[in-house]
Amino acid sequence: MARSSSGFVAGLTAAAIAAVGFLAYQAQASVPENLGKPQPSKSPAAVKSKKPGNGAQATALPGRSGTGERVVYSLDADRVWLVDAGDKVRRTFEVTPGTVDPAPAAYAVTSRSDAITGSDGVAVEHVVLFARVDGVPVGFSAAVNGSTQAPDSTKKLGGIRESRADGNAMWEFAPVGRKVVVVP
């Protein structure tokens, strides 16, 4: 019996790897040509410099972020846009990034979890994962206690924290397979 169950587990593992490979292929196939080539991920110790924004410019949807229904995440602005099929912004909000950033590129939501404990030990809800950087899962989540504080810079953390209200909006908008475009 042990031999057949290990074969079953191996089969499930192979099927899961094939599914993730297929989703990665689909995401890569939808990268806009003008988005540019992905850059290596930033070191967890890297510090982002913030440029002061002003009003509408700070919240305007970035150019070269693709078309159609998508989530757009700006690394420099620490901001997310939920964009409908007609390229109209349905919602935009600020986020607190983890210490590990995905490279600018187009991805797809690969999994979702209603409620878990984040890698930083904080209870989170509405987890929407879309990338992996050096083995670290990267995605959006909201702390159940409402906290959006900066993460521990000594740890590799891929959680991009949003408010609970924004987390609810992301959860409703981004099912598995939804395009996520990361821009500088």
Order of alpha helices (4+ residues) and beta strands (2+ residues): alpha-alpha-beta-beta-beta-beta-beta-beta-beta-beta-alpha-beta
